[in-house]
Amino acid sequence: MKKEYWLASVSVLLWGSSAAVASLLLHSMSTLLVVFYNGLIATIFLFLLNLFTGRLKKLKDIPPRQIIFMMCLGVLGTFLYSSLLYIGMERLKTQQAFIINYLWPIMTVLFSCMIFGQKLTLQKVTALLLSFFGVVIVATEGNLSGLSKVDAVGVAACVTAAMCSGLYSTLNSRVTCEKTLATMIYQSTSGAVSLLTLFLTQGGPRLLNPMEFSGMLWNGILIYGVAATTWAIAITTGDTAKVSNLAYFTPFLSLVYIYFLLGEPISLSSVAGLGFIILGVLVQMIHPHHSSQGRLAGQH
């Protein structure tokens, strides 16, 4: 197996654990506290990585206007995305929240049409409807007559998180600097905004106990640091379209992690709903000229 496939596989294996690890952390930590420590630890790791690889000195070459743009992306695609997803996870089953969040590739296609003037074809509309039907199956746990019992706030939080991620992925295509530098800016911005919000709403952050610290190290270093880095290397050294297809194993691996780490039984409705969402993603990828999936899959 080529090096890029090994690197991409590492990313997918780590990303698959994110939902289960976050759910464990949210048992004892607030959403903002998790987002803050994610940003802090990831920023420290990425700062050291950029320092020792010589990329940090390239920071001064980035125009201030682009840095401000990337900071806005950090608020949108890291702070808001994570906060909304975690709110959804607190109100829904972990598998429900994570699967609904997987609407983000379809949202990216939708925002690309709105922002860059790409044509909204019948194919893309079909893909969108398939994915949203998958969300309905997951949200209602297969009982389509039970819409009134759905936690609307939890579902809305996860759908909005997917929208934030989709818009972030669309706009991120305009960022041209080193990916590890850009990710460091995104994470540091998220950490700063969540720290300010913590002081305004909860009096500031608290120290972590050993178990929480271990979970945050896993999140901050492995998921937000190592996985993002190995993915960026993989899609730039190999065939972007082929390598990026490995990312679609992530939600299925996530269900495995959820089952073994959380003991949460995997329902048939979750698998069926995820199947429709992935089908929607695949439908909009049919034509070979659609090459955006390489940058899309690297988000989470």
N, C-alpha and C positions, 0 to 999 in steps of 0.2 A: 504494500500500500504506500502511495506517495506521501511525502511529509505533510502536504497541505491537508490531506484527509485525516491524518492522525491529529493534527492541530485542531481541525474543525470538530472532530469527535470529542476531544477534550472539552471544548467549549459547550457542546451539546449536552454532554454528561453533567457538567457543572450547572448549566442553566436549568436542566431538568430538576435539580434539587432546590431551586430558589423558592418555589411555592411552599414546599414542606418546611424548609428552614425558617422562612418568614412567619409561617403560621405558628411554629414553636416559639419564636421570639415574641410574637404578639400576645401570647398567653400571660406574659409578665411585664411587657413594655408597651408604652403608648405608640401609636402610629408615628408621631413626630419624633419620638426618641429613636425609633428604629431608622427612620429616614436620616436623621442627623448623624448617627454613628456609621451608617452606610457611607454617607458622604465623607465623613472625617477619615475613616480608615482607608477607603478607596483613594482619597486624595493623597494621603501619606504614601501609600504604596505606589501610585502612579507618579508622584513627584520623584521618589527614589529611582523608579524605573527610568524615567526620562532623564534624570541626572546622570545615572551611570551609563546610559546608552548615548549620551551626548546630544539628546534631542532638546533638552531644556533650554539650551542657548538659542534655539530657533524661535523661542517664545517672543523675543524682541523683534523678530521680523514680521510678526502678525500685525496688520493694521489695527489700530484701536477700534475702528468701526466694526471689524469682524469679531474682535474679542467681545464687544458689547452684544453683538448678534449671538455669539455662542453662549454668553451668559443668559440671554433670554431663552435659548434652547435648553439650557440647564434647568431653568425654572419650569419650563413646559414639559420636557421629556424625561426629567429625572425627579424633581421635587413634586410637581403636580401628579405626574403619572404614578409614582410610588405611593404617595399619600392616598390617592383615590383607590388604587388597587388594594391597599391594606385596609381601608375602610370597608371595601366590599368583602374582603376576606374575613373581617370581624363579624359580618352580618350573614354571610352565606357559608356553605360548606366550602372548604378549600378548593376541592376539585371544580365546583361550580364557578367560583370566582376566577380561577386561573383559565378555565376553558372559555368563559365569556370574554375575558381579556384578549384571547387569541383572535378576536376580530380585527386587531390592529393592522395586519397586512392588507385586508380589504379596505380599511379606512385610509391607508396610504394611497391606494389606487384612487379612491374617491377624492382625496385632497389633491392628488396630482392633476386630476381633471379640473378641479375648481381653481387651482392656483396657476398651473402651467398650461391650461387650455387644452389638455389632452381630451380626446373625444370620449364621451360616455356612451360606449357601444352597448348593444343588446347583450353581448357576452359579459361585460362588466356588471350590468344590471342583474343578470342571472346569477353571477357569482355573489353579488351583494345579497340577493334574496335567499340564496342557499345558506349563506353564513348566518344571516339573521334568523332563519328558520332553526338552525342549529342552536342559537342562543335561546330561542323560545323553548326548545326541547329540554335544554339544560336547566333553565330557570324554573320550569314547571315540573321538573323531574319526570318528564314523559306524560304527565297528565295535563293535556292541553285545555281541559275544562277547569283547571285549577288556577287560572291566571290571577284570580282575586286573592289567592293565598301567597302569592309571590312577594318576597321582600323587595319592594320597588326601589327603595333607597340603595340597597346592596347591589342590585342589578344595574341601576343608573350609575352608581359609582364605578363599576367595572367597565361599563360601556363608555363612560366619559374618559376613563383611564386609557382605553383602547383608542379613543379619538385623539387624546393628547399624544400618544405614542405614534399614531399614524401621521399626525401633523408634524411632529418632530422628525420622523423619518423622511418625510417629503422635503422639509426645509433643510435637513442635515445634508442632503445631496449637494447643497450649495457651499458647504464647508470644504475647503481645499487643503487645510494644514494637516500636519501629522495627526493620525487618529488618536494616538496615545496622549498627545497634548490637548486635543479637543475634548477627549473623555475626562482628562484631569480638570479642565475648566468646567465641564458640565457638573462633575461631582463636587468640586469645591463650591460652586454656586449653590447647588442643592443643600450642601452642608451649612453654608452661611445663612440661607433663607430659613431653613428649618431651625437653626440655632436662634435666630431672631424671633421666630414664631414661638419657640419654646419659652423664651424669656417673657414674651407678651402674654402667653396663655397658661403656662405651668410653672413660672418662676425660674426656668432654666433647666438644663439637663442634670441628671443624677449619675453617680458612678454605677457601673455594672457589676453584677455578681459573676463568679467564674464561668457559670454555664452560659449566661448572656454574652459574656465577653468572647467565649469560644464561638458561639453562633454568629456574632458580629464579625469576627475575624474571617469565618467561612464566607459570609456574605460580602464583606468589604474587599477582601483580598482575592479569594478564588472566583466568586461570581462576577463582581464588578471590576476586578482588576485583571486576573489571569485569563478568564474566559473571553473578556472583551479584546485582550491583546492577542491571544492565540487565534481568535476569529479574524481579526484585522489582518494578521499575517497570512492566514490561510486563503482568504478571498483575494488578496493582492498577489500571491505567488502562484495560485492555481487557476483553473477554469472557474470563474466566478459563479456562473450559472449552475454548474454541476456541484461545486462545493456547497453553495448556499442551500441546495435541496436537502442537505443533511439536517438543517435547522427544523425541518418539519417532523423530525423524530422527537423534538423537545417536549411537546405536550403529552405524548404517549409515555415518555420516560417519566414525566412529572407525575402521572397517575401511579406509576410503580413506586416512586419515592413516597407519595402521599399514603399509599397503602402500607408500606413497611415502616415508615417513620411516625406516621400519625395514627395508624390503625384504622383509617377511614375506609370502609368498604367502597369499592369502585362500582357505581351503579351502571346499569345498562343504558339508562338515559344519558349519562355523561359520555359514554363511549359513542352512542348514536349521535348526540349533539356535536361532539368533537368531529365525528366523521363528516357531518354536513358542513361544518366550518372549514375543515381542511379541503373538502370537495370544492367549496366556493373559491378558496385560495388557488387550487389547482386549475379550475376553470379559467380564471383570469390570467393564468400563466401559459395557456395553450400555445399562443403564437410566439415563435422564437425571437421576434424583435422586441418582446417585452423583457427587458434585462434589469429592471429595478430590484428584483428580488434579492440580488446580492447584497445591496445595501440595507434592504428591509430586514432581512433575517438577523442581522447583527445587532439588533436593538436589545432584546431581552432574552 
